[in-house]
Amino acid sequence: MASNEMGDIETRLFRYFVVLAQEQHFARAALRLKISPPTLTHQIKKLESELGTRLLERSGNTNVAMTEAGIRFLARARDVLRQVEDAKVVAQQAARGEVGRIEIGFMPAASCAGQMQELLGEFQRANPAIEINLHRMMPMEQITAIIRKELDVGFTRGPEKYPASLDGFDIYRQPMVLALPSKHPLTRHKKIDPAVLKDEMFFNTAPDLDVGFWGHTEAVAHVGHFAPRVAKRIEDMFTILTYVSIGYGIAVISKSMSNINMPNVVYRELAGDPVPMTSVAFVYRRTDLSTAANLLTKFMRRHALQAPTKK
């Protein structure tokens, strides 16, 4: 039987034939199908005509038996109906956001904290048909990519003021710590008073690359009542820690980043009340989210540290 012939047959004719094959009786099959026996008879004859072969042998007015062609066709007809049902389920899942693809940005601090992986893992287990694609980006890159619809959502530091097309909420907060060269005199202390850092050289990211990290140093300097001296502004955290490791200066980082095992770098907590904090935010577009991304956003909102502002 040619595949194009199969493709030309209406799906309901497959269903009629399968039910009739199960019942082997026109009247009972018609009752199940909620059509009249003459209508069923006409439709089966139409199917046989389109196939150019007899599928059934009639016995009396209503009883039937399948021919060899009918037996072989039955297996294919059931396959077709299963495929149609599968397609229907997939379409319904897509409409609910249960299948699809989500492009997600994340900054290194978000992955080091582990909160992002835990939440995305929970979401993935609940929605296994949704494909998740992760992209490591600096916070400002993420915000730009989300606005341009290159990303759907991001795990980043929320800006002091969101652009008009974006919104977000904090999902994780953590204290800031110091990254020091291993031979720095301050490493003798378990906790360091920010006031003693006034003469230190700091490494930072550039403000135009990051919506939050460059504020870490300023936050600690504010607590210590001094104006920070910034040696360099660098594009990424790993390069900053590399500079620290060779003794050029120190850096203020989020506590989760202290999981990075960088040679010749020692991490120390900051003293203070309160200790300066930083956060990871879930950021998303207010409009034009895919159904799958909208489903993730609703899931993440349940884990917000504070309810997002309703717009």
PyMOL commands that set and color helices and strands:
alter all, ss='L'
color gray80, all
select helices_A, chain A and resi 3-8+11-23+26-33+37-51+68-96+108-113+115-126+139-147+185-188+194-197+214-224+237-245+255-259+291-301
alter helices_A, ss='H'
color red, helices_A
select strands_A, chain A and resi 56-59+63-66+100-106+130-136+153-156+166-181+191-192+201-205+229-234+251-254+265-270+277-285
alter strands_A, ss='S'
color yellow, strands_A
deselect
rebuild
show_as cartoon
